Amino acid sequence: MSEEENGQIHIDAQDASAGRKTGVVRWILLISMVSLIMIFAIVLIVAPAMAPDSGDAFGAADILEAPAVLA
């Protein structure tokens, strides 16, 4: 709890932080980062397999070869 020494009030760490430190935020950050990396890896693996067979993984060659339409 709190103690008073020489006119100074000293409060222990648990009372000062109004609770205990469980590290929940650290676990949420870790789980979300691992999930993000796994989703990114899946997209990098699946995207080339679903791309048109133009030699370009993301289909940019088809866009560059399309005729320009001038208005």
C-alpha positions, 0 to 999 in steps of 0.5 A: 500500500502507501507509506509516508516517509519524511514527508514523501508518499511511497506507493508500491507498483501494483497500486500505482498501476491500478492492477497487475501486469499480465502482458495481454497486449504483448500476446495480442501483438504477437498473435496479430503479427504471426497472423499477418505474416501467414496471410502475406505468405499465403497471398504470395504463394496463391497469387502467382498460381491464379495469375494469367499465363503471361509470364508476369505473376501479377498480370502487369504485362496485360495492362501494358500491352492493352491499346490506349483509348483516347477520349 
